[in-house]
Amino acid sequence: MGDIASSLLASRSRITHQVRRLEEQGLVKRGSMPQDRRAVLAALTEQGRTLGEAAMRTYSECVREHYLMRLTRPQQAAIAESFRRVGEGAEEALHDADGRGGE
């Protein structure tokens, strides 16, 4: 849960609470790592995966309809390139934070 909390800039207790609620709804299952019983893993269930995919489709459609369709193709391309660069920077920052450098 610590890794999830760090990546979301949230407290461990908040993430533990949210994962517990998702588990109660059958969307997530928790388990332990064989090599470190103290660590807790969270994984989506099939139901959780299906719901997540549906939510992403709805989200994508809303973004497209309410934001992207207001832009010309060149404007859309410029935004896509900007987001790509921002994503690269975020990926590098995560690697640096993990102590792995820019690999």
N, CA, C and O atoms as a Tinker XYZ file with bonds, in Angstrom:
   412  protein
     1  N      0.813000   -1.185000    0.000000    73     2
     2  CA     0.000000    0.000000    0.000000    64     1     3
     3  C      0.865000    1.261000    0.000000    63     2     4     5
     4  O      0.437000    2.316000   -0.468000    81     3
     5  N      2.072000    1.142000    0.524000    73     3     6
     6  CA     2.972000    2.290000    0.584000    64     5     7
     7  C      3.329000    2.829000   -0.786000    63     6     8     9
     8  O      3.389000    4.043000   -0.979000    81     7
     9  N      3.569000    1.934000   -1.746000    73     7    10
    10  CA     3.900000    2.375000   -3.104000    64     9    11
    11  C      2.731000    3.110000   -3.741000    63    10    12    13
    12  O      2.920000    4.128000   -4.407000    81    11
    13  N      1.532000    2.599000   -3.538000    73    11    14
    14  CA     0.344000    3.259000   -4.087000    64    13    15
    15  C      0.187000    4.635000   -3.441000    63    14    16    17
    16  O     -0.068000    5.622000   -4.130000    81    15
    17  N      0.338000    4.696000   -2.129000    73    15    18
    18  CA     0.204000    5.968000   -1.415000    64    17    19
    19  C      1.223000    6.983000   -1.925000    63    18    20    21
    20  O      0.885000    8.146000   -2.145000    81    19
    21  N      2.456000    6.550000   -2.111000    73    19    22
    22  CA     3.497000    7.460000   -2.600000    64    21    23
    23  C      3.179000    7.980000   -3.992000    63    22    24    25
    24  O      3.306000    9.176000   -4.257000    81    23
    25  N      2.768000    7.086000   -4.876000    73    23    26
    26  CA     2.507000    7.515000   -6.253000    64    25    27
    27  C      1.288000    8.425000   -6.355000    63    26    28    29
    28  O      1.195000    9.226000   -7.285000    81    27
    29  N      0.357000    8.316000   -5.416000    73    27    30
    30  CA    -0.843000    9.161000   -5.424000    64    29    31
    31  C     -0.733000   10.354000   -4.478000    63    30    32    33
    32  O     -1.667000   11.145000   -4.351000    81    31
    33  N      0.418000   10.474000   -3.815000    73    31    34
    34  CA     0.625000   11.535000   -2.827000    64    33    35
    35  C     -0.479000   11.528000   -1.773000    63    34    36    37
    36  O     -1.043000   12.567000   -1.429000    81    35
    37  N     -0.767000   10.336000   -1.276000    73    35    38
    38  CA    -1.810000   10.153000   -0.265000    64    37    39
    39  C     -1.218000    9.402000    0.926000    63    38    40    41
    40  O     -0.147000    8.802000    0.825000    81    39
    41  N     -1.918000    9.441000    2.039000    73    39    42
    42  CA    -1.433000    8.720000    3.217000    64    41    43
    43  C     -1.702000    7.222000    3.062000    63    42    44    45
    44  O     -2.626000    6.810000    2.361000    81    43
    45  N     -0.882000    6.430000    3.725000    73    43    46
    46  CA    -1.082000    4.973000    3.692000    64    45    47
    47  C     -2.439000    4.590000    4.270000    63    46    48    49
    48  O     -3.117000    3.703000    3.751000    81    47
    49  N     -2.826000    5.262000    5.343000    73    47    50
    50  CA    -4.108000    4.909000    5.966000    64    49    51
    51  C     -5.268000    5.208000    5.018000    63    50    52    53
    52  O     -6.243000    4.457000    4.978000    81    51
    53  N     -5.170000    6.286000    4.264000    73    51    54
    54  CA    -6.229000    6.630000    3.305000    64    53    55
    55  C     -6.318000    5.566000    2.211000    63    54    56    57
    56  O     -7.412000    5.135000    1.844000    81    55
    57  N     -5.174000    5.151000    1.697000    73    55    58
    58  CA    -5.154000    4.133000    0.640000    64    57    59
    59  C     -5.652000    2.802000    1.191000    63    58    60    61
    60  O     -6.425000    2.111000    0.527000    81    59
    61  N     -5.224000    2.437000    2.387000    73    59    62
    62  CA    -5.684000    1.190000    2.998000    64    61    63
    63  C     -7.202000    1.198000    3.139000    63    62    64    65
    64  O     -7.861000    0.196000    2.861000    81    63
    65  N     -7.749000    2.319000    3.567000    73    63    66
    66  CA    -9.205000    2.449000    3.713000    64    65    67
    67  C     -9.897000    2.299000    2.356000    63    66    68    69
    68  O    -10.890000    1.580000    2.242000    81    67
    69  N     -9.381000    2.968000    1.339000    73    67    70
    70  CA    -9.995000    2.898000    0.007000    64    69    71
    71  C     -9.906000    1.490000   -0.570000    63    70    72    73
    72  O    -10.867000    0.996000   -1.159000    81    71
    73  N     -8.756000    0.844000   -0.402000    73    71    74
    74  CA    -8.594000   -0.522000   -0.913000    64    73    75
    75  C     -9.541000   -1.467000   -0.179000    63    74    76    77
    76  O    -10.120000   -2.363000   -0.795000    81    75
    77  N     -9.703000   -1.277000    1.122000    73    75    78
    78  CA   -10.641000   -2.106000    1.887000    64    77    79
    79  C    -12.064000   -1.954000    1.338000    63    78    80    81
    80  O    -12.785000   -2.941000    1.192000    81    79
    81  N    -12.462000   -0.724000    1.039000    73    79    82
    82  CA   -13.803000   -0.481000    0.476000    64    81    83
    83  C    -13.945000   -1.138000   -0.897000    63    82    84    85
    84  O    -14.979000   -1.738000   -1.192000    81    83
    85  N    -12.920000   -1.029000   -1.729000    73    83    86
    86  CA   -12.960000   -1.668000   -3.050000    64    85    87
    87  C    -13.013000   -3.185000   -2.920000    63    86    88    89
    88  O    -13.681000   -3.861000   -3.703000    81    87
    89  N    -12.305000   -3.711000   -1.928000    73    87    90
    90  CA   -12.318000   -5.154000   -1.688000    64    89    91
    91  C    -13.718000   -5.611000   -1.262000    63    90    92    93
    92  O    -14.199000   -6.652000   -1.709000    81    91
    93  N    -14.360000   -4.834000   -0.402000    73    91    94
    94  CA   -15.723000   -5.166000    0.043000    64    93    95
    95  C    -16.712000   -5.181000   -1.118000    63    94    96    97
    96  O    -17.707000   -5.905000   -1.085000    81    95
    97  N    -16.436000   -4.388000   -2.133000    73    95    98
    98  CA   -17.302000   -4.326000   -3.314000    64    97    99
    99  C    -16.931000   -5.379000   -4.360000    63    98   100   101
   100  O    -17.576000   -5.481000   -5.403000    81    99
   101  N    -15.890000   -6.156000   -4.074000    73    99   102
   102  CA   -15.474000   -7.198000   -5.004000    64   101   103
   103  C    -14.662000   -6.695000   -6.180000    63   102   104   105
   104  O    -14.527000   -7.395000   -7.184000    81   103
   105  N    -14.112000   -5.481000   -6.072000    73   103   106
   106  CA   -13.365000   -4.891000   -7.179000    64   105   107
   107  C    -11.863000   -5.108000   -7.066000    63   106   108   109
   108  O    -11.138000   -5.021000   -8.058000    81   107
   109  N    -11.401000   -5.392000   -5.852000    73   107   110
   110  CA    -9.977000   -5.573000   -5.572000    64   109   111
   111  C     -9.816000   -6.762000   -4.647000    63   110   112   113
   112  O    -10.686000   -7.045000   -3.823000    81   111
   113  N     -8.694000   -7.459000   -4.789000    73   111   114
   114  CA    -8.347000   -8.496000   -3.814000    64   113   115
   115  C     -6.966000   -8.167000   -3.271000    63   114   116   117
   116  O     -6.103000   -7.658000   -3.987000    81   115
   117  N     -6.776000   -8.466000   -2.000000    73   115   118
   118  CA    -5.490000   -8.203000   -1.350000    64   117   119
   119  C     -4.801000   -9.513000   -1.030000    63   118   120   121
   120  O     -5.444000  -10.537000   -0.799000    81   119
   121  N     -3.498000   -9.458000   -1.022000    73   119   122
   122  CA    -2.705000  -10.622000   -0.668000    64   121   123
   123  C     -1.340000  -10.171000   -0.186000    63   122   124   125
   124  O     -1.046000   -8.976000   -0.162000    81   123
   125  N     -0.512000  -11.121000    0.195000    73   123   126
   126  CA     0.833000  -10.783000    0.657000    64   125   127
   127  C      1.859000  -11.297000   -0.341000    63   126   128   129
   128  O      1.583000  -12.188000   -1.144000    81   127
   129  N      3.041000  -10.715000   -0.271000    73   127   130
   130  CA     4.136000  -11.132000   -1.143000    64   129   131
   131  C      4.832000  -12.321000   -0.498000    63   130   132   133
   132  O      5.102000  -12.295000    0.702000    81   131
   133  N      5.126000  -13.357000   -1.266000    73   131   134
   134  CA     5.788000  -14.528000   -0.685000    64   133   135
   135  C      7.138000  -14.190000   -0.046000    63   134   136   137
   136  O      7.489000  -14.756000    0.989000    81   135
   137  N      7.896000  -13.273000   -0.655000    73   135   138
   138  CA     9.223000  -12.950000   -0.134000    64   137   139
   139  C      9.200000  -11.936000    1.011000    63   138   140   141
   140  O     10.210000  -11.756000    1.691000    81   139
   141  N      8.067000  -11.274000    1.233000    73   139   142
   142  CA     7.956000  -10.300000    2.315000    64   141   143
   143  C      6.511000  -10.262000    2.801000    63   142   144   145
   144  O      5.684000   -9.538000    2.247000    81   143
   145  N      6.215000  -11.031000    3.821000    73   143   146
   146  CA     4.845000  -11.167000    4.319000    64   145   147
   147  C      4.285000   -9.854000    4.880000    63   146   148   149
   148  O      3.072000   -9.713000    5.035000    81   147
   149  N      5.169000   -8.894000    5.184000    73   147   150
   150  CA     4.693000   -7.611000    5.708000    64   149   151
   151  C      4.064000   -6.753000    4.619000    63   150   152   153
   152  O      3.183000   -5.937000    4.890000    81   151
   153  N      4.520000   -6.943000    3.390000    73   151   154
   154  CA     4.005000   -6.145000    2.271000    64   153   155
   155  C      2.630000   -6.662000    1.847000    63   154   156   157
   156  O      2.371000   -7.865000    1.874000    81   155
   157  N      1.773000   -5.755000    1.466000    73   155   158
   158  CA     0.426000   -6.113000    1.019000    64   157   159
   159  C      0.284000   -5.717000   -0.442000    63   158   160   161
   160  O      0.588000   -4.589000   -0.829000    81   159
   161  N     -0.179000   -6.659000   -1.239000    73   159   162
   162  CA    -0.433000   -6.404000   -2.654000    64   161   163
   163  C     -1.922000   -6.214000   -2.873000    63   162   164   165
   164  O     -2.744000   -6.852000   -2.214000    81   163
   165  N     -2.259000   -5.347000   -3.788000    73   163   166
   166  CA    -3.659000   -5.159000   -4.178000    64   165   167
   167  C     -3.743000   -5.380000   -5.679000    63   166   168   169
   168  O     -2.926000   -4.859000   -6.438000    81   167
   169  N     -4.726000   -6.150000   -6.100000    73   167   170
   170  CA    -4.909000   -6.432000   -7.528000    64   169   171
   171  C     -6.383000   -6.329000   -7.878000    63   170   172   173
   172  O     -7.252000   -6.686000   -7.083000    81   171
   173  N     -6.649000   -5.838000   -9.072000    73   171   174
   174  CA    -8.032000   -5.769000   -9.535000    64   173   175
   175  C     -8.584000   -7.164000   -9.762000    63   174   176   177
   176  O     -7.882000   -8.050000  -10.250000    81   175
   177  N     -9.823000   -7.349000   -9.412000    73   175   178
   178  CA   -10.526000   -8.579000   -9.773000    64   177   179
   179  C    -11.019000   -8.409000  -11.213000    63   178   180   181
   180  O    -10.894000   -7.332000  -11.794000    81   179
   181  N    -11.571000   -9.461000  -11.772000    73   179   182
   182  CA   -12.131000   -9.351000  -13.124000    64   181   183
   183  C    -13.235000   -8.292000  -13.149000    63   182   184   185
   184  O    -13.326000   -7.506000  -14.092000    81   183
   185  N    -14.068000   -8.275000  -12.114000    73   183   186
   186  CA   -15.133000   -7.271000  -12.015000    64   185   187
   187  C    -14.539000   -5.860000  -11.935000    63   186   188   189
   188  O    -15.047000   -4.934000  -12.567000    81   187
   189  N    -13.474000   -5.703000  -11.166000    73   187   190
   190  CA   -12.810000   -4.405000  -11.044000    64   189   191
   191  C    -12.206000   -3.955000  -12.360000    63   190   192   193
   192  O    -12.292000   -2.783000  -12.725000    81   191
   193  N    -11.595000   -4.888000  -13.067000    73   191   194
   194  CA   -10.996000   -4.590000  -14.370000    64   193   195
   195  C    -12.078000   -4.159000  -15.361000    63   194   196   197
   196  O    -11.909000   -3.176000  -16.083000    81   195
   197  N    -13.179000   -4.891000  -15.391000    73   195   198
   198  CA   -14.282000   -4.565000  -16.306000    64   197   199
   199  C    -14.841000   -3.177000  -16.002000    63   198   200   201
   200  O    -15.069000   -2.383000  -16.915000    81   199
   201  N    -15.060000   -2.889000  -14.725000    73   199   202
   202  CA   -15.584000   -1.584000  -14.333000    64   201   203
   203  C    -14.590000   -0.472000  -14.672000    63   202   204   205
   204  O    -14.985000    0.589000  -15.155000    81   203
   205  N    -13.313000   -0.711000  -14.420000    73   203   206
   206  CA   -12.282000    0.279000  -14.738000    64   205   207
   207  C    -12.210000    0.579000  -16.225000    63   206   208   209
   208  O    -12.075000    1.735000  -16.627000    81   207
   209  N    -12.300000   -0.468000  -17.045000    73   207   210
   210  CA   -12.271000   -0.274000  -18.496000    64   209   211
   211  C    -13.481000    0.533000  -18.960000    63   210   212   213
   212  O    -13.351000    1.414000  -19.810000    81   211
   213  N    -14.648000    0.238000  -18.411000    73   211   214
   214  CA   -15.858000    0.988000  -18.775000    64   213   215
   215  C    -15.728000    2.450000  -18.349000    63   214   216   217
   216  O    -16.125000    3.352000  -19.088000    81   215
   217  N    -15.178000    2.683000  -17.169000    73   215   218
   218  CA   -15.000000    4.052000  -16.681000    64   217   219
   219  C    -14.032000    4.820000  -17.577000    63   218   220   221
   220  O    -14.256000    5.996000  -17.866000    81   219
   221  N    -12.958000    4.165000  -18.017000    73   219   222
   222  CA   -11.996000    4.827000  -18.899000    64   221   223
   223  C    -12.618000    5.162000  -20.247000    63   222   224   225
   224  O    -12.346000    6.224000  -20.807000    81   223
   225  N    -13.449000    4.268000  -20.771000    73   223   226
   226  CA   -14.128000    4.562000  -22.044000    64   225   227
   227  C    -15.031000    5.784000  -21.893000    63   226   228   229
   228  O    -15.020000    6.678000  -22.739000    81   227
   229  N    -15.803000    5.818000  -20.824000    73   227   230
   230  CA   -16.702000    6.952000  -20.582000    64   229   231
   231  C    -15.909000    8.241000  -20.411000    63   230   232   233
   232  O    -16.266000    9.275000  -20.976000    81   231
   233  N    -14.837000    8.180000  -19.634000    73   231   234
   234  CA   -13.989000    9.347000  -19.408000    64   233   235
   235  C    -13.403000    9.846000  -20.729000    63   234   236   237
   236  O    -13.432000   11.043000  -21.013000    81   235
   237  N    -12.875000    8.927000  -21.530000    73   235   238
   238  CA   -12.281000    9.300000  -22.821000    64   237   239
   239  C    -13.303000    9.954000  -23.740000    63   238   240   241
   240  O    -13.008000   10.952000  -24.398000    81   239
   241  N    -14.495000    9.393000  -23.782000    73   239   242
   242  CA   -15.553000    9.962000  -24.622000    64   241   243
   243  C    -15.921000   11.376000  -24.165000    63   242   244   245
   244  O    -16.135000   12.261000  -24.993000    81   243
   245  N    -15.992000   11.584000  -22.864000    73   243   246
   246  CA   -16.329000   12.913000  -22.333000    64   245   247
   247  C    -15.230000   13.929000  -22.638000    63   246   248   249
   248  O    -15.524000   15.058000  -23.031000    81   247
   249  N    -13.974000   13.540000  -22.462000    73   247   250
   250  CA   -12.863000   14.441000  -22.777000    64   249   251
   251  C    -12.900000   14.798000  -24.256000    63   250   252   253
   252  O    -12.767000   15.965000  -24.624000    81   251
   253  N    -13.080000   13.792000  -25.098000    73   251   254
   254  CA   -13.128000   14.034000  -26.543000    64   253   255
   255  C    -14.264000   14.999000  -26.884000    63   254   256   257
   256  O    -14.062000   15.980000  -27.600000    81   255
   257  N    -15.451000   14.716000  -26.369000    73   255   258
   258  CA   -16.634000   15.513000  -26.705000    64   257   259
   259  C    -16.564000   16.939000  -26.172000    63   258   260   261
   260  O    -16.874000   17.887000  -26.893000    81   259
   261  N    -16.158000   17.097000  -24.909000    73   259   262
   262  CA   -16.232000   18.404000  -24.268000    64   261   263
   263  C    -14.978000   19.259000  -24.419000    63   262   264   265
   264  O    -15.027000   20.469000  -24.194000    81   263
   265  N    -13.855000   18.649000  -24.797000    73   263   266
   266  CA   -12.611000   19.413000  -24.891000    64   265   267
   267  C    -11.969000   19.317000  -26.269000    63   266   268   269
   268  O    -11.789000   20.331000  -26.943000    81   267
   269  N    -11.626000   18.115000  -26.688000    73   267   270
   270  CA   -10.847000   17.963000  -27.913000    64   269   271
   271  C    -11.601000   18.368000  -29.169000    63   270   272   273
   272  O    -10.998000   18.909000  -30.096000    81   271
   273  N    -12.892000   18.123000  -29.223000    73   271   274
   274  CA   -13.649000   18.448000  -30.431000    64   273   275
   275  C    -13.768000   19.957000  -30.653000    63   274   276   277
   276  O    -14.190000   20.392000  -31.724000    81   275
   277  N    -13.406000   20.746000  -29.666000    73   275   278
   278  CA   -13.426000   22.205000  -29.803000    64   277   279
   279  C    -12.154000   22.719000  -30.482000    63   278   280   281
   280  O    -12.063000   23.896000  -30.830000    81   279
   281  N    -11.176000   21.830000  -30.666000    73   279   282
   282  CA    -9.877000   22.214000  -31.213000    64   281   283
   283  C     -9.729000   21.742000  -32.651000    63   282   284   285
   284  O    -10.351000   20.766000  -33.071000    81   283
   285  N     -8.893000   22.456000  -33.397000    73   283   286
   286  CA    -8.560000   22.016000  -34.752000    64   285   287
   287  C     -7.596000   20.839000  -34.661000    63   286   288   289
   288  O     -7.027000   20.582000  -33.601000    81   287
   289  N     -7.412000   20.126000  -35.767000    73   287   290
   290  CA    -6.457000   19.000000  -35.780000    64   289   291
   291  C     -5.049000   19.461000  -35.394000    63   290   292   293
   292  O     -4.407000   18.794000  -34.583000    81   291
   293  N     -4.541000   20.574000  -35.939000    73   291   294
   294  CA    -3.203000   21.016000  -35.515000    64   293   295
   295  C     -3.129000   21.330000  -34.017000    63   294   296   297
   296  O     -2.119000   21.043000  -33.375000    81   295
   297  N     -4.179000   21.908000  -33.466000    73   295   298
   298  CA    -4.194000   22.181000  -32.024000    64   297   299
   299  C     -4.194000   20.880000  -31.226000    63   298   300   301
   300  O     -3.509000   20.774000  -30.209000    81   299
   301  N     -4.956000   19.897000  -31.682000    73   299   302
   302  CA    -4.973000   18.587000  -31.021000    64   301   303
   303  C     -3.592000   17.946000  -31.069000    63   302   304   305
   304  O     -3.135000   17.374000  -30.079000    81   303
   305  N     -2.921000   18.042000  -32.229000    73   303   306
   306  CA    -1.578000   17.464000  -32.374000    64   305   307
   307  C     -0.590000   18.157000  -31.441000    63   306   308   309
   308  O      0.261000   17.500000  -30.841000    81   307
   309  N     -0.696000   19.475000  -31.315000    73   307   310
   310  CA     0.203000   20.220000  -30.432000    64   309   311
   311  C      0.000000   19.809000  -28.977000    63   310   312   313
   312  O      0.968000   19.643000  -28.235000    81   311
   313  N     -1.243000   19.646000  -28.573000    73   311   314
   314  CA    -1.524000   19.210000  -27.200000    64   313   315
   315  C     -1.004000   17.795000  -26.972000    63   314   316   317
   316  O     -0.425000   17.505000  -25.925000    81   315
   317  N     -1.208000   16.915000  -27.951000    73   315   318
   318  CA    -0.724000   15.536000  -27.814000    64   317   319
   319  C      0.787000   15.518000  -27.631000    63   318   320   321
   320  O      1.298000   14.777000  -26.791000    81   319
   321  N      1.507000   16.321000  -28.406000    73   319   322
   322  CA     2.964000   16.389000  -28.283000    64   321   323
   323  C      3.358000   16.949000  -26.919000    63   322   324   325
   324  O      4.295000   16.455000  -26.292000    81   323
   325  N      2.656000   17.965000  -26.464000    73   323   326
   326  CA     2.955000   18.542000  -25.145000    64   325   327
   327  C      2.742000   17.515000  -24.038000    63   326   328   329
   328  O      3.573000   17.390000  -23.139000    81   327
   329  N      1.636000   16.780000  -24.098000    73   327   330
   330  CA     1.374000   15.749000  -23.097000    64   329   331
   331  C      2.417000   14.636000  -23.157000    63   330   332   333
   332  O      2.806000   14.094000  -22.124000    81   331
   333  N      2.867000   14.296000  -24.361000    73   331   334
   334  CA     3.900000   13.264000  -24.497000    64   333   335
   335  C      5.162000   13.707000  -23.762000    63   334   336   337
   336  O      5.765000   12.928000  -23.024000    81   335
   337  N      5.553000   14.957000  -23.968000    73   335   338
   338  CA     6.759000   15.481000  -23.309000    64   337   339
   339  C      6.592000   15.541000  -21.787000    63   338   340   341
   340  O      7.507000   15.190000  -21.042000    81   339
   341  N      5.434000   15.982000  -21.339000    73   339   342
   342  CA     5.164000   16.015000  -19.897000    64   341   343
   343  C      5.235000   14.601000  -19.329000    63   342   344   345
   344  O      5.799000   14.389000  -18.255000    81   343
   345  N      4.664000   13.634000  -20.044000    73   343   346
   346  CA     4.711000   12.237000  -19.612000    64   345   347
   347  C      6.129000   11.714000  -19.500000    63   346   348   349
   348  O      6.461000   10.997000  -18.557000    81   347
   349  N      6.971000   12.076000  -20.471000    73   347   350
   350  CA     8.378000   11.666000  -20.408000    64   349   351
   351  C      9.046000   12.243000  -19.165000    63   350   352   353
   352  O      9.803000   11.554000  -18.482000    81   351
   353  N      8.761000   13.518000  -18.877000    73   351   354
   354  CA     9.332000   14.145000  -17.690000    64   353   355
   355  C      8.861000   13.479000  -16.410000    63   354   356   357
   356  O      9.642000   13.288000  -15.479000    81   355
   357  N      7.589000   13.127000  -16.365000    73   355   358
   358  CA     7.051000   12.445000  -15.184000    64   357   359
   359  C      7.701000   11.080000  -15.012000    63   358   360   361
   360  O      8.033000   10.679000  -13.896000    81   359
   361  N      7.881000   10.370000  -16.119000    73   359   362
   362  CA     8.526000    9.051000  -16.063000    64   361   363
   363  C      9.960000    9.178000  -15.559000    63   362   364   365
   364  O     10.395000    8.384000  -14.725000    81   363
   365  N     10.691000   10.164000  -16.053000    73   363   366
   366  CA    12.063000   10.383000  -15.587000    64   365   367
   367  C     12.086000   10.723000  -14.096000    63   366   368   369
   368  O     12.950000   10.245000  -13.361000    81   367
   369  N     11.144000   11.542000  -13.656000    73   367   370
   370  CA    11.085000   11.910000  -12.239000    64   369   371
   371  C     10.813000   10.690000  -11.370000    63   370   372   373
   372  O     11.395000   10.555000  -10.294000    81   371
   373  N      9.933000    9.797000  -11.826000    73   371   374
   374  CA     9.663000    8.573000  -11.067000    64   373   375
   375  C     10.905000    7.706000  -10.976000    63   374   376   377
   376  O     11.211000    7.162000   -9.915000    81   375
   377  N     11.621000    7.575000  -12.087000    73   375   378
   378  CA    12.851000    6.774000  -12.069000    64   377   379
   379  C     13.875000    7.404000  -11.130000    63   378   380   381
   380  O     14.536000    6.698000  -10.368000    81   379
   381  N     14.012000    8.734000  -11.182000    73   379   382
   382  CA    14.955000    9.413000  -10.295000    64   381   383
   383  C     14.562000    9.221000   -8.833000    63   382   384   385
   384  O     15.425000    9.002000   -7.984000    81   383
   385  N     13.269000    9.302000   -8.534000    73   383   386
   386  CA    12.793000    9.127000   -7.158000    64   385   387
   387  C     13.032000    7.713000   -6.665000    63   386   388   389
   388  O     13.241000    7.497000   -5.471000    81   387
   389  N     13.003000    6.747000   -7.575000    73   387   390
   390  CA    13.252000    5.353000   -7.216000    64   389   391
   391  C     14.736000    5.052000   -7.091000    63   390   392   393
   392  O     15.119000    3.943000   -6.718000    81   391
   393  N     15.586000    6.049000   -7.406000    73   391   394
   394  CA    17.020000    5.827000   -7.319000    64   393   395
   395  C     17.584000    5.060000   -8.490000    63   394   396   397
   396  O     18.685000    4.516000   -8.409000    81   395
   397  N     16.842000    5.013000   -9.574000    73   395   398
   398  CA    17.309000    4.270000  -10.738000    64   397   399
   399  C     17.876000    5.189000  -11.808000    63   398   400   401
   400  O     18.245000    4.726000  -12.887000    81   399
   401  N     17.951000    6.473000  -11.529000    73   399   402
   402  CA    18.432000    7.403000  -12.539000    64   401   403
   403  C     17.419000    7.558000  -13.637000    63   402   404   405
   404  O     16.227000    7.364000  -13.400000    81   403
   405  N     17.853000    7.904000  -14.847000    73   403   406
   406  CA    16.959000    8.127000  -15.963000    64   405   407
   407  C     16.767000    6.920000  -16.838000    63   406   408   409
   408  O     16.466000    7.067000  -18.022000    81   407
   409  N     16.930000    5.727000  -16.296000    73   407   410
   410  CA    16.800000    4.502000  -17.102000    64   409   411
   411  C     15.400000    4.299000  -17.593000    63   410   412
   412  O     15.124000    3.317000  -18.283000    81   411
